[in-house]
Amino acid sequence: MHIWVDADACPGVIKDMLFRLADRTHIPVTLVANRQLRVPPSRFIKTVVVPAGFDVADQKIVKLAQAGDLVITADIPLAADIVAKGAAVLNPRGEMYTADNIQQHLSMRNFMEELRSSGVETGGPAAFSLSDGRTFAKQLDRYVLQRKPVP
């Protein structure tokens, strides 16, 4: 298993959790971003810097992720592409995107985008909260424990 992070918009608290997880479990974590990121020194944590541009980081993650990997992203179109490849997706608020629910999320995202493009003020997502971080940590731990090889 490899964990890929859509790092440009990922909250710092989530990255910190992933850094600790990588060192504790030896699961490789790779952050993909369009700028250089500071990461702690670890043989299990890497960064990939892509050129600036629309969806360049997303395309790189789709190219690199494989079935059985975990991708951390709030980008629903990226999540749909990753689920189609057989990898798992966890958003920074702790919600898993699966084959069973990704189409519903994609439809809602497209609907909201249509509303915004027609001039309707829809507001944005709520600010990232401590509760979101706790939910993410629980889901991440659950996911890793379910896939941890038995000695």
N, CA, C and O atoms as a GROMACS GRO file, in nm:
protein
  604
    1MET      N    1   0.085  -0.118   0.000
    1MET     CA    2   0.000   0.000   0.000
    1MET      C    3   0.090   0.124   0.000
    1MET      O    4   0.196   0.127   0.062
    2HIS      N    5   0.044   0.224  -0.071
    2HIS     CA    6   0.110   0.354  -0.078
    2HIS      C    7   0.003   0.460  -0.053
    2HIS      O    8  -0.110   0.445  -0.098
    3ILE      N    9   0.037   0.565   0.018
    3ILE     CA   10  -0.058   0.674   0.040
    3ILE      C   11  -0.012   0.794  -0.043
    3ILE      O   12   0.101   0.840  -0.030
    4TRP      N   13  -0.101   0.842  -0.128
    4TRP     CA   14  -0.077   0.958  -0.214
    4TRP      C   15  -0.161   1.073  -0.160
    4TRP      O   16  -0.278   1.054  -0.126
    5VAL      N   17  -0.102   1.193  -0.154
    5VAL     CA   18  -0.171   1.307  -0.097
    5VAL      C   19  -0.180   1.418  -0.201
    5VAL      O   20  -0.078   1.463  -0.254
    6ASP      N   21  -0.301   1.462  -0.229
    6ASP     CA   22  -0.326   1.581  -0.310
    6ASP      C   23  -0.295   1.698  -0.218
    6ASP      O   24  -0.383   1.750  -0.150
    7ALA      N   25  -0.168   1.740  -0.216
    7ALA     CA   26  -0.115   1.819  -0.106
    7ALA      C   27  -0.139   1.969  -0.116
    7ALA      O   28  -0.128   2.038  -0.014
    8ASP      N   29  -0.171   2.022  -0.232
    8ASP     CA   30  -0.185   2.167  -0.243
    8ASP      C   31  -0.291   2.223  -0.149
    8ASP      O   32  -0.272   2.331  -0.093
    9ALA      N   33  -0.401   2.154  -0.132
    9ALA     CA   34  -0.510   2.206  -0.048
    9ALA      C   35  -0.531   2.123   0.079
    9ALA      O   36  -0.630   2.143   0.150
   10CYS      N   37  -0.441   2.032   0.107
   10CYS     CA   38  -0.458   1.945   0.224
   10CYS      C   39  -0.419   2.021   0.351
   10CYS      O   40  -0.311   2.080   0.357
   11PRO      N   41  -0.506   2.020   0.452
   11PRO     CA   42  -0.474   2.090   0.577
   11PRO      C   43  -0.346   2.037   0.641
   11PRO      O   44  -0.317   1.918   0.635
   12GLY      N   45  -0.270   2.128   0.702
   12GLY     CA   46  -0.144   2.090   0.766
   12GLY      C   47  -0.160   1.984   0.873
   12GLY      O   48  -0.074   1.898   0.888
   13VAL      N   49  -0.268   1.989   0.949
   13VAL     CA   50  -0.290   1.891   1.055
   13VAL      C   51  -0.304   1.751   0.995
   13VAL      O   52  -0.262   1.653   1.057
   14ILE      N   53  -0.362   1.740   0.877
   14ILE     CA   54  -0.377   1.610   0.811
   14ILE      C   55  -0.240   1.561   0.764
   14ILE      O   56  -0.206   1.444   0.782
   15LYS      N   57  -0.162   1.650   0.706
   15LYS     CA   58  -0.026   1.611   0.664
   15LYS      C   59   0.055   1.563   0.783
   15LYS      O   60   0.125   1.462   0.773
   16ASP      N   61   0.045   1.633   0.896
   16ASP     CA   62   0.118   1.591   1.015
   16ASP      C   63   0.076   1.451   1.060
   16ASP      O   64   0.162   1.371   1.099
   17MET      N   65  -0.052   1.420   1.055
   17MET     CA   66  -0.099   1.286   1.091
   17MET      C   67  -0.039   1.182   0.997
   17MET      O   68   0.003   1.075   1.041
   18LEU      N   69  -0.036   1.215   0.869
   18LEU     CA   70   0.019   1.122   0.770
   18LEU      C   71   0.169   1.102   0.789
   18LEU      O   72   0.219   0.991   0.770
   19PHE      N   73   0.241   1.207   0.827
   19PHE     CA   74   0.384   1.195   0.852
   19PHE      C   75   0.408   1.098   0.969
   19PHE      O   76   0.494   1.011   0.962
   20ARG      N   77   0.331   1.115   1.076
   20ARG     CA   78   0.346   1.026   1.192
   20ARG      C   79   0.311   0.882   1.154
   20ARG      O   80   0.379   0.787   1.195
   21LEU      N   81   0.204   0.865   1.076
   21LEU     CA   82   0.164   0.732   1.032
   21LEU      C   83   0.274   0.666   0.951
   21LEU      O   84   0.305   0.548   0.972
   22ALA      N   85   0.334   0.740   0.859
   22ALA     CA   86   0.440   0.685   0.774
   22ALA      C   87   0.555   0.631   0.858
   22ALA      O   88   0.602   0.520   0.835
   23ASP      N   89   0.600   0.710   0.954
   23ASP     CA   90   0.712   0.666   1.037
   23ASP      C   91   0.674   0.551   1.130
   23ASP      O   92   0.755   0.463   1.158
   24ARG      N   93   0.550   0.552   1.179
   24ARG     CA   94   0.505   0.448   1.272
   24ARG      C   95   0.482   0.314   1.201
   24ARG      O   96   0.514   0.208   1.255
   25THR      N   97   0.426   0.319   1.079
   25THR     CA   98   0.385   0.195   1.011
   25THR      C   99   0.476   0.156   0.895
   25THR      O  100   0.467   0.044   0.843
   26HIS      N  101   0.564   0.247   0.855
   26HIS     CA  102   0.653   0.227   0.739
   26HIS      C  103   0.575   0.221   0.608
   26HIS      O  104   0.624   0.168   0.508
   27ILE      N  105   0.455   0.276   0.607
   27ILE     CA  106   0.378   0.289   0.483
   27ILE      C  107   0.427   0.414   0.413
   27ILE      O  108   0.427   0.522   0.473
   28PRO      N  109   0.469   0.403   0.285
   28PRO     CA  110   0.518   0.522   0.215
   28PRO      C  111   0.406   0.622   0.189
   28PRO      O  112   0.295   0.586   0.149
   29VAL      N  113   0.437   0.749   0.213
   29VAL     CA  114   0.346   0.861   0.189
   29VAL      C  115   0.414   0.955   0.091
   29VAL      O  116   0.528   0.997   0.113
   30THR      N  117   0.345   0.987  -0.018
   30THR     CA  118   0.398   1.080  -0.117
   30THR      C  119   0.301   1.195  -0.133
   30THR      O  120   0.183   1.175  -0.163
   31LEU      N  121   0.351   1.316  -0.114
   31LEU     CA  122   0.272   1.438  -0.132
   31LEU      C  123   0.297   1.490  -0.273
   31LEU      O  124   0.412   1.507  -0.314
   32VAL      N  125   0.190   1.516  -0.346
   32VAL     CA  126   0.200   1.569  -0.481
   32VAL      C  127   0.147   1.712  -0.479
   32VAL      O  128   0.034   1.736  -0.436
   33ALA      N  129   0.230   1.806  -0.526
   33ALA     CA  130   0.192   1.947  -0.522
   33ALA      C  131   0.261   2.023  -0.635
   33ALA      O  132   0.354   1.972  -0.698
   34ASN      N  133   0.214   2.145  -0.660
   34ASN     CA  134   0.276   2.224  -0.765
   34ASN      C  135   0.381   2.321  -0.708
   34ASN      O  136   0.421   2.417  -0.774
   35ARG      N  137   0.423   2.295  -0.587
   35ARG     CA  138   0.530   2.373  -0.525
   35ARG      C  139   0.603   2.282  -0.426
   35ARG      O  140   0.550   2.181  -0.381
   36GLN      N  141   0.726   2.320  -0.395
   36GLN     CA  142   0.803   2.241  -0.299
   36GLN      C  143   0.741   2.253  -0.160
   36GLN      O  144   0.704   2.362  -0.117
   37LEU      N  145   0.729   2.142  -0.091
   37LEU     CA  146   0.671   2.138   0.044
   37LEU      C  147   0.778   2.097   0.144
   37LEU      O  148   0.870   2.022   0.111
   38ARG      N  149   0.764   2.147   0.264
   38ARG     CA  150   0.852   2.102   0.372
   38ARG      C  151   0.793   1.976   0.432
   38ARG      O  152   0.676   1.970   0.470
   39VAL      N  153   0.877   1.876   0.440
   39VAL     CA  154   0.837   1.751   0.504
   39VAL      C  155   0.948   1.709   0.599
   39VAL      O  156   1.065   1.744   0.579
   40PRO      N  157   0.913   1.636   0.702
   40PRO     CA  158   1.017   1.591   0.795
   40PRO      C  159   1.109   1.488   0.726
   40PRO      O  160   1.066   1.417   0.635
   41PRO      N  161   1.233   1.482   0.771
   41PRO     CA  162   1.322   1.382   0.712
   41PRO      C  163   1.274   1.241   0.749
   41PRO      O  164   1.261   1.208   0.866
   42SER      N  165   1.249   1.162   0.648
   42SER     CA  166   1.202   1.025   0.668
   42SER      C  167   1.218   0.950   0.537
   42SER      O  168   1.193   1.005   0.430
   43ARG      N  169   1.258   0.827   0.547
   43ARG     CA  170   1.268   0.747   0.424
   43ARG      C  171   1.130   0.703   0.374
   43ARG      O  172   1.119   0.647   0.265
   44PHE      N  173   1.026   0.729   0.454
   44PHE     CA  174   0.891   0.689   0.415
   44PHE      C  175   0.806   0.805   0.362
   44PHE      O  176   0.691   0.785   0.323
   45ILE      N  177   0.863   0.926   0.361
   45ILE     CA  178   0.788   1.045   0.317
   45ILE      C  179   0.861   1.109   0.201
   45ILE      O  180   0.980   1.140   0.210
   46LYS      N  181   0.788   1.128   0.090
   46LYS     CA  182   0.847   1.189  -0.029
   46LYS      C  183   0.753   1.296  -0.084
   46LYS      O  184   0.635   1.300  -0.050
   47THR      N  185   0.808   1.381  -0.167
   47THR     CA  186   0.726   1.479  -0.238
   47THR      C  187   0.751   1.466  -0.387
   47THR      O  188   0.860   1.429  -0.431
   48VAL      N  189   0.647   1.497  -0.463
   48VAL     CA  190   0.657   1.507  -0.608
   48VAL      C  191   0.606   1.646  -0.643
   48VAL      O  192   0.492   1.681  -0.612
   49VAL      N  193   0.691   1.724  -0.709
   49VAL     CA  194   0.652   1.859  -0.750
   49VAL      C  195   0.618   1.853  -0.898
   49VAL      O  196   0.698   1.807  -0.980
   50VAL      N  197   0.499   1.902  -0.931
   50VAL     CA  198   0.453   1.906  -1.071
   50VAL      C  199   0.446   2.052  -1.116
   50VAL      O  200   0.439   2.142  -1.032
   51PRO      N  201   0.448   2.075  -1.247
   51PRO     CA  202   0.434   2.213  -1.294
   51PRO      C  203   0.297   2.270  -1.256
   51PRO      O  204   0.200   2.196  -1.240
   52ALA      N  205   0.292   2.403  -1.241
   52ALA     CA  206   0.164   2.468  -1.213
   52ALA      C  207   0.073   2.448  -1.333
   52ALA      O  208   0.118   2.441  -1.447
   53GLY      N  209  -0.054   2.440  -1.306
   53GLY     CA  210  -0.152   2.423  -1.414
   53GLY      C  211  -0.274   2.352  -1.363
   53GLY      O  212  -0.272   2.286  -1.259
   54PHE      N  213  -0.382   2.366  -1.438
   54PHE     CA  214  -0.510   2.309  -1.399
   54PHE      C  215  -0.502   2.157  -1.396
   54PHE      O  216  -0.474   2.094  -1.498
   55ASP      N  217  -0.526   2.098  -1.280
   55ASP     CA  218  -0.533   1.953  -1.259
   55ASP      C  219  -0.404   1.877  -1.287
   55ASP      O  220  -0.408   1.755  -1.306
   56VAL      N  221  -0.290   1.945  -1.292
   56VAL     CA  222  -0.164   1.876  -1.318
   56VAL      C  223  -0.132   1.778  -1.205
   56VAL      O  224  -0.093   1.664  -1.230
   57ALA      N  225  -0.148   1.823  -1.081
   57ALA     CA  226  -0.122   1.734  -0.967
   57ALA      C  227  -0.220   1.616  -0.968
   57ALA      O  228  -0.182   1.502  -0.941
   58ASP      N  229  -0.346   1.644  -0.997
   58ASP     CA  230  -0.447   1.538  -1.003
   58ASP      C  231  -0.409   1.432  -1.107
   58ASP      O  232  -0.416   1.313  -1.080
   59GLN      N  233  -0.369   1.478  -1.225
   59GLN     CA  234  -0.331   1.385  -1.332
   59GLN      C  235  -0.211   1.299  -1.291
   59GLN      O  236  -0.205   1.181  -1.324
   60LYS      N  237  -0.117   1.359  -1.219
   60LYS     CA  238   0.001   1.285  -1.173
   60LYS      C  239  -0.040   1.178  -1.072
   60LYS      O  240   0.010   1.065  -1.077
   61ILE      N  241  -0.130   1.212  -0.983
   61ILE     CA  242  -0.177   1.115  -0.883
   61ILE      C  243  -0.250   1.000  -0.952
   61ILE      O  244  -0.229   0.884  -0.917
   62VAL      N  245  -0.334   1.030  -1.049
   62VAL     CA  246  -0.405   0.924  -1.122
   62VAL      C  247  -0.303   0.833  -1.191
   62VAL      O  248  -0.321   0.711  -1.193
   63LYS      N  249  -0.200   0.890  -1.246
   63LYS     CA  250  -0.097   0.811  -1.316
   63LYS      C  251  -0.022   0.720  -1.218
   63LYS      O  252   0.008   0.606  -1.251
   64LEU      N  253   0.010   0.772  -1.100
   64LEU     CA  254   0.093   0.698  -1.005
   64LEU      C  255   0.017   0.600  -0.916
   64LEU      O  256   0.071   0.495  -0.882
   65ALA      N  257  -0.105   0.631  -0.880
   65ALA     CA  258  -0.180   0.546  -0.787
   65ALA      C  259  -0.216   0.412  -0.851
   65ALA      O  260  -0.244   0.404  -0.971
   66GLN      N  261  -0.215   0.310  -0.769
   66GLN     CA  262  -0.249   0.176  -0.815
   66GLN      C  263  -0.358   0.117  -0.726
   66GLN      O  264  -0.383   0.166  -0.616
   67ALA      N  265  -0.420   0.013  -0.775
   67ALA     CA  266  -0.520  -0.057  -0.695
   67ALA      C  267  -0.457  -0.095  -0.561
   67ALA      O  268  -0.344  -0.143  -0.556
   68GLY      N  269  -0.531  -0.074  -0.453
   68GLY     CA  270  -0.482  -0.104  -0.320
   68GLY      C  271  -0.418   0.013  -0.249
   68GLY      O  272  -0.393   0.007  -0.129
   69ASP      N  273  -0.390   0.121  -0.323
   69ASP     CA  274  -0.334   0.242  -0.261
   69ASP      C  275  -0.446   0.323  -0.198
   69ASP      O  276  -0.564   0.296  -0.219
   70LEU      N  277  -0.405   0.424  -0.122
   70LEU     CA  278  -0.498   0.518  -0.060
   70LEU      C  279  -0.461   0.658  -0.106
   70LEU      O  280  -0.344   0.696  -0.100
   71VAL      N  281  -0.560   0.734  -0.152
   71VAL     CA  282  -0.538   0.872  -0.194
   71VAL      C  283  -0.614   0.964  -0.098
   71VAL      O  284  -0.731   0.939  -0.067
   72ILE      N  285  -0.547   1.068  -0.053
   72ILE     CA  286  -0.608   1.168   0.035
   72ILE      C  287  -0.638   1.290  -0.051
   72ILE      O  288  -0.546   1.357  -0.099
   73THR      N  289  -0.767   1.320  -0.070
   73THR     CA  290  -0.806   1.436  -0.150
   73THR      C  291  -0.950   1.475  -0.119
   73THR      O  292  -1.032   1.392  -0.080
   74ALA      N  293  -0.978   1.603  -0.138
   74ALA     CA  294  -1.116   1.652  -0.131
   74ALA      C  295  -1.170   1.678  -0.271
   74ALA      O  296  -1.285   1.719  -0.286
   75ASP      N  297  -1.089   1.653  -0.372
   75ASP     CA  298  -1.126   1.677  -0.511
   75ASP      C  299  -1.210   1.559  -0.562
   75ASP      O  300  -1.158   1.449  -0.580
   76ILE      N  301  -1.337   1.582  -0.583
   76ILE     CA  302  -1.427   1.472  -0.616
   76ILE      C  303  -1.402   1.414  -0.756
   76ILE      O  304  -1.405   1.291  -0.769
   77PRO      N  305  -1.377   1.494  -0.860
   77PRO     CA  306  -1.342   1.431  -0.989
   77PRO      C  307  -1.216   1.345  -0.979
   77PRO      O  308  -1.210   1.238  -1.039
   78LEU      N  309  -1.116   1.391  -0.904
   78LEU     CA  310  -0.996   1.309  -0.883
   78LEU      C  311  -1.035   1.181  -0.809
   78LEU      O  312  -0.991   1.072  -0.846
   79ALA      N  313  -1.116   1.193  -0.707
   79ALA     CA  314  -1.161   1.076  -0.632
   79ALA      C  315  -1.230   0.975  -0.723
   79ALA      O  316  -1.208   0.854  -0.710
   80ALA      N  317  -1.313   1.023  -0.814
   80ALA     CA  318  -1.383   0.933  -0.906
   80ALA      C  319  -1.284   0.857  -0.994
   80ALA      O  320  -1.300   0.737  -1.018
   81ASP      N  321  -1.182   0.926  -1.042
   81ASP     CA  322  -1.080   0.859  -1.125
   81ASP      C  323  -1.003   0.755  -1.044
   81ASP      O  324  -0.970   0.648  -1.095
   82ILE      N  325  -0.974   0.787  -0.919
   82ILE     CA  326  -0.898   0.695  -0.834
   82ILE      C  327  -0.982   0.573  -0.798
   82ILE      O  328  -0.932   0.460  -0.801
   83VAL      N  329  -1.107   0.593  -0.764
   83VAL     CA  330  -1.196   0.481  -0.732
   83VAL      C  331  -1.208   0.388  -0.853
   83VAL      O  332  -1.212   0.266  -0.838
   84ALA      N  333  -1.214   0.446  -0.972
   84ALA     CA  334  -1.223   0.365  -1.094
   84ALA      C  335  -1.098   0.278  -1.113
   84ALA      O  336  -1.105   0.173  -1.176
   85LYS      N  337  -0.985   0.321  -1.059
   85LYS     CA  338  -0.861   0.243  -1.069
   85LYS      C  339  -0.853   0.134  -0.962
   85LYS      O  340  -0.761   0.052  -0.965
   86GLY      N  341  -0.946   0.132  -0.868
   86GLY     CA  342  -0.944   0.031  -0.763
   86GLY      C  343  -0.867   0.072  -0.639
   86GLY      O  344  -0.837  -0.012  -0.554
   87ALA      N  345  -0.836   0.200  -0.628
   87ALA     CA  346  -0.771   0.250  -0.507
   87ALA      C  347  -0.877   0.313  -0.419
   87ALA      O  348  -0.988   0.341  -0.463
   88ALA      N  349  -0.842   0.335  -0.294
   88ALA     CA  350  -0.935   0.395  -0.198
   88ALA      C  351  -0.909   0.545  -0.189
   88ALA      O  352  -0.798   0.592  -0.216
   89VAL      N  353  -1.012   0.620  -0.150
   89VAL     CA  354  -1.000   0.764  -0.136
   89VAL      C  355  -1.061   0.806  -0.003
   89VAL      O  356  -1.173   0.767   0.032
   90LEU      N  357  -0.985   0.887   0.071
   90LEU     CA  358  -1.030   0.942   0.197
   90LEU      C  359  -1.014   1.093   0.188
   90LEU      O  360  -0.906   1.144   0.157
   91ASN      N  361  -1.124   1.166   0.216
   91ASN     CA  362  -1.109   1.311   0.212
   91ASN      C  363  -1.059   1.361   0.348
   91ASN      O  364  -1.070   1.289   0.447
   92PRO      N  365  -1.004   1.483   0.353
   92PRO     CA  366  -0.947   1.532   0.478
   92PRO      C  367  -1.046   1.548   0.594
   92PRO      O  368  -1.005   1.567   0.708
   93ARG      N  369  -1.175   1.539   0.565
   93ARG     CA  370  -1.275   1.546   0.672
   93ARG      C  371  -1.315   1.407   0.722
   93ARG      O  372  -1.401   1.394   0.809
   94GLY      N  373  -1.252   1.303   0.665
   94GLY     CA  374  -1.273   1.168   0.714
   94GLY      C  375  -1.378   1.087   0.641
   94GLY      O  376  -1.419   0.982   0.690
   95GLU      N  377  -1.422   1.132   0.526
   95GLU     CA  378  -1.522   1.056   0.450
   95GLU      C  379  -1.453   0.974   0.341
   95GLU      O  380  -1.373   1.025   0.263
   96MET      N  381  -1.487   0.845   0.338
   96MET     CA  382  -1.434   0.757   0.234
   96MET      C  383  -1.520   0.771   0.109
   96MET      O  384  -1.643   0.770   0.117
   97TYR      N  385  -1.455   0.785  -0.005
   97TYR     CA  386  -1.525   0.780  -0.133
   97TYR      C  387  -1.506   0.638  -0.187
   97TYR      O  388  -1.394   0.588  -0.196
   98THR      N  389  -1.618   0.575  -0.222
   98THR     CA  390  -1.616   0.436  -0.267
   98THR      C  391  -1.693   0.422  -0.398
   98THR      O  392  -1.756   0.517  -0.445
   99ALA      N  393  -1.685   0.305  -0.455
   99ALA     CA  394  -1.762   0.278  -0.576
   99ALA      C  395  -1.912   0.294  -0.550
   99ALA      O  396  -1.988   0.327  -0.641
  100ASP      N  397  -1.954   0.271  -0.425
  100ASP     CA  398  -2.095   0.282  -0.390
  100ASP      C  399  -2.144   0.426  -0.376
  100ASP      O  400  -2.263   0.452  -0.393
  101ASN      N  401  -2.054   0.521  -0.346
  101ASN     CA  402  -2.102   0.657  -0.322
  101ASN      C  403  -2.041   0.766  -0.410
  101ASN      O  404  -2.085   0.881  -0.404
  102ILE      N  405  -1.940   0.733  -0.491
  102ILE     CA  406  -1.870   0.838  -0.565
  102ILE      C  407  -1.960   0.905  -0.669
  102ILE      O  408  -1.947   1.025  -0.691
  103GLN      N  409  -2.048   0.831  -0.732
  103GLN     CA  410  -2.135   0.894  -0.833
  103GLN      C  411  -2.230   0.995  -0.769
  103GLN      O  412  -2.258   1.099  -0.828
  104GLN      N  413  -2.278   0.965  -0.651
  104GLN     CA  414  -2.364   1.058  -0.580
  104GLN      C  415  -2.288   1.187  -0.547
  104GLN      O  416  -2.340   1.297  -0.566
  105HIS      N  417  -2.164   1.173  -0.499
  105HIS     CA  418  -2.082   1.291  -0.468
  105HIS      C  419  -2.050   1.371  -0.594
  105HIS      O  420  -2.050   1.494  -0.592
  106LEU      N  421  -2.023   1.301  -0.701
  106LEU     CA  422  -1.991   1.368  -0.828
  106LEU      C  423  -2.112   1.443  -0.882
  106LEU      O  424  -2.099   1.555  -0.931
  107SER      N  425  -2.229   1.382  -0.873
  107SER     CA  426  -2.352   1.449  -0.918
  107SER      C  427  -2.380   1.574  -0.836
  107SER      O  428  -2.416   1.678  -0.891
  108MET      N  429  -2.364   1.566  -0.704
  108MET     CA  430  -2.387   1.682  -0.618
  108MET      C  431  -2.286   1.792  -0.647
  108MET      O  432  -2.323   1.909  -0.652
  109ARG      N  433  -2.161   1.755  -0.666
  109ARG     CA  434  -2.058   1.853  -0.699
  109ARG      C  435  -2.092   1.924  -0.830
  109ARG      O  436  -2.081   2.046  -0.838
  110ASN      N  437  -2.132   1.848  -0.931
  110ASN     CA  438  -2.166   1.908  -1.061
  110ASN      C  439  -2.288   1.998  -1.050
  110ASN      O  440  -2.293   2.104  -1.113
  111PHE      N  441  -2.387   1.956  -0.972
  111PHE     CA  442  -2.506   2.037  -0.951
  111PHE      C  443  -2.470   2.171  -0.886
  111PHE      O  444  -2.516   2.276  -0.930
  112MET      N  445  -2.388   2.165  -0.781
  112MET     CA  446  -2.348   2.288  -0.712
  112MET      C  447  -2.266   2.378  -0.805
  112MET      O  448  -2.278   2.501  -0.800
  113GLU      N  449  -2.184   2.318  -0.888
  113GLU     CA  450  -2.106   2.398  -0.983
  113GLU      C  451  -2.198   2.467  -1.084
  113GLU      O  452  -2.174   2.582  -1.120
  114GLU      N  453  -2.302   2.397  -1.128
  114GLU     CA  454  -2.400   2.459  -1.218
  114GLU      C  455  -2.470   2.577  -1.151
  114GLU      O  456  -2.489   2.682  -1.213
  115LEU      N  457  -2.507   2.559  -1.025
  115LEU     CA  458  -2.571   2.668  -0.952
  115LEU      C  459  -2.478   2.790  -0.945
  115LEU      O  460  -2.520   2.902  -0.971
  116ARG      N  461  -2.354   2.766  -0.908
  116ARG     CA  462  -2.258   2.877  -0.897
  116ARG      C  463  -2.236   2.946  -1.031
  116ARG      O  464  -2.226   3.068  -1.037
  117SER      N  465  -2.228   2.868  -1.139
  117SER     CA  466  -2.204   2.928  -1.270
  117SER      C  467  -2.325   3.007  -1.320
  117SER      O  468  -2.311   3.092  -1.408
  118SER      N  469  -2.442   2.978  -1.265
  118SER     CA  470  -2.561   3.055  -1.304
  118SER      C  471  -2.583   3.175  -1.212
  118SER      O  472  -2.683   3.245  -1.224
  119GLY      N  473  -2.489   3.198  -1.119
  119GLY     CA  474  -2.496   3.316  -1.034
  119GLY      C  475  -2.553   3.294  -0.896
  119GLY      O  476  -2.562   3.389  -0.818
  120VAL      N  477  -2.591   3.173  -0.863
  120VAL     CA  478  -2.645   3.144  -0.730
  120VAL      C  479  -2.530   3.135  -0.630
  120VAL      O  480  -2.431   3.064  -0.653
  121GLU      N  481  -2.543   3.208  -0.520
  121GLU     CA  482  -2.441   3.203  -0.414
  121GLU      C  483  -2.468   3.080  -0.329
  121GLU      O  484  -2.571   3.070  -0.262
  122THR      N  485  -2.376   2.986  -0.332
  122THR     CA  486  -2.395   2.862  -0.258
  122THR      C  487  -2.313   2.856  -0.130
  122THR      O  488  -2.331   2.766  -0.049
  123GLY      N  489  -2.223   2.952  -0.111
  123GLY     CA  490  -2.134   2.947   0.005
  123GLY      C  491  -2.030   2.840  -0.017
  123GLY      O  492  -2.036   2.766  -0.114
  124GLY      N  493  -1.938   2.833   0.071
  124GLY     CA  494  -1.832   2.732   0.059
  124GLY      C  495  -1.845   2.630   0.168
  124GLY      O  496  -1.939   2.633   0.247
  125PRO      N  497  -1.751   2.539   0.172
  125PRO     CA  498  -1.754   2.439   0.280
  125PRO      C  499  -1.725   2.506   0.414
  125PRO      O  500  -1.663   2.612   0.420
  126ALA      N  501  -1.770   2.443   0.518
  126ALA     CA  502  -1.741   2.492   0.653
  126ALA      C  503  -1.590   2.487   0.676
  126ALA      O  504  -1.520   2.407   0.615
  127ALA      N  505  -1.542   2.572   0.765
  127ALA     CA  506  -1.400   2.570   0.800
  127ALA      C  507  -1.363   2.434   0.857
  127ALA      O  508  -1.443   2.369   0.924
  128PHE      N  509  -1.240   2.392   0.830
  128PHE     CA  510  -1.190   2.265   0.882
  128PHE      C  511  -1.186   2.274   1.034
  128PHE      O  512  -1.135   2.371   1.090
  129SER      N  513  -1.240   2.173   1.100
  129SER     CA  514  -1.253   2.178   1.246
  129SER      C  515  -1.173   2.066   1.313
  129SER      O  516  -1.126   1.973   1.248
  130LEU      N  517  -1.160   2.080   1.443
  130LEU     CA  518  -1.096   1.976   1.524
  130LEU      C  519  -1.170   1.844   1.509
  130LEU      O  520  -1.109   1.737   1.503
  131SER      N  521  -1.302   1.851   1.503
  131SER     CA  522  -1.384   1.731   1.484
  131SER      C  523  -1.354   1.664   1.350
  131SER      O  524  -1.349   1.541   1.341
  132ASP      N  525  -1.333   1.745   1.246
  132ASP     CA  526  -1.297   1.689   1.114
  132ASP      C  527  -1.165   1.612   1.125
  132ASP      O  528  -1.152   1.503   1.070
  133GLY      N  529  -1.069   1.671   1.195
  133GLY     CA  530  -0.939   1.605   1.212
  133GLY      C  531  -0.951   1.474   1.287
  133GLY      O  532  -0.886   1.376   1.251
  134ARG      N  533  -1.034   1.471   1.390
  134ARG     CA  534  -1.054   1.346   1.467
  134ARG      C  535  -1.122   1.240   1.380
  134ARG      O  536  -1.084   1.122   1.386
  135THR      N  537  -1.221   1.281   1.301
  135THR     CA  538  -1.290   1.186   1.213
  135THR      C  539  -1.193   1.129   1.110
  135THR      O  540  -1.194   1.009   1.082
  136PHE      N  541  -1.108   1.216   1.054
  136PHE     CA  542  -1.007   1.170   0.958
  136PHE      C  543  -0.914   1.068   1.024
  136PHE      O  544  -0.887   0.962   0.968
  137ALA      N  545  -0.864   1.100   1.142
  137ALA     CA  546  -0.771   1.011   1.211
  137ALA      C  547  -0.833   0.874   1.237
  137ALA      O  548  -0.767   0.772   1.218
  138LYS      N  549  -0.958   0.871   1.279
  138LYS     CA  550  -1.026   0.744   1.304
  138LYS      C  551  -1.039   0.662   1.176
  138LYS      O  552  -1.012   0.542   1.175
  139GLN      N  553  -1.082   0.727   1.068
  139GLN     CA  554  -1.099   0.656   0.940
  139GLN      C  555  -0.965   0.606   0.888
  139GLN      O  556  -0.956   0.493   0.839
  140LEU      N  557  -0.862   0.689   0.898
  140LEU     CA  558  -0.729   0.650   0.852
  140LEU      C  559  -0.679   0.529   0.931
  140LEU      O  560  -0.631   0.432   0.872
  141ASP      N  561  -0.690   0.534   1.062
  141ASP     CA  562  -0.648   0.420   1.145
  141ASP      C  563  -0.726   0.295   1.111
  141ASP      O  564  -0.668   0.186   1.099
  142ARG      N  565  -0.856   0.308   1.096
  142ARG     CA  566  -0.940   0.193   1.061
  142ARG      C  567  -0.896   0.134   0.927
  142ARG      O  568  -0.883   0.012   0.914
  143TYR      N  569  -0.873   0.220   0.828
  143TYR     CA  570  -0.832   0.173   0.696
  143TYR      C  571  -0.699   0.098   0.703
  143TYR      O  572  -0.684  -0.010   0.648
  144VAL      N  573  -0.602   0.157   0.772
  144VAL     CA  574  -0.469   0.097   0.780
  144VAL      C  575  -0.474  -0.036   0.856
  144VAL      O  576  -0.411  -0.133   0.814
  145LEU      N  577  -0.548  -0.040   0.967
  145LEU     CA  578  -0.557  -0.163   1.045
  145LEU      C  579  -0.622  -0.276   0.965
  145LEU      O  580  -0.584  -0.392   0.980
  146GLN      N  581  -0.719  -0.244   0.882
  146GLN     CA  582  -0.786  -0.346   0.801
  146GLN      C  583  -0.692  -0.403   0.694
  146GLN      O  584  -0.713  -0.514   0.646
  147ARG      N  585  -0.590  -0.329   0.656
  147ARG     CA  586  -0.501  -0.372   0.548
  147ARG      C  587  -0.364  -0.410   0.594
  147ARG      O  588  -0.279  -0.447   0.513
  148LYS      N  589  -0.339  -0.402   0.724
  148LYS     CA  590  -0.209  -0.434   0.778
  148LYS      C  591  -0.184  -0.585   0.766
  148LYS      O  592  -0.267  -0.665   0.807
  149PRO      N  593  -0.069  -0.622   0.709
  149PRO     CA  594  -0.040  -0.765   0.696
  149PRO      C  595  -0.027  -0.830   0.833
  149PRO      O  596   0.025  -0.771   0.927
  150VAL      N  597  -0.075  -0.952   0.842
  150VAL     CA  598  -0.066  -1.028   0.967
  150VAL      C  599   0.069  -1.096   0.972
  150VAL      O  600   0.106  -1.164   0.877
  151PRO      N  601   0.147  -1.078   1.084
  151PRO     CA  602   0.282  -1.139   1.092
  151PRO      C  603   0.277  -1.288   1.106
  151PRO      O  604   0.381  -1.353   1.114
   0.00000   0.00000   0.00000
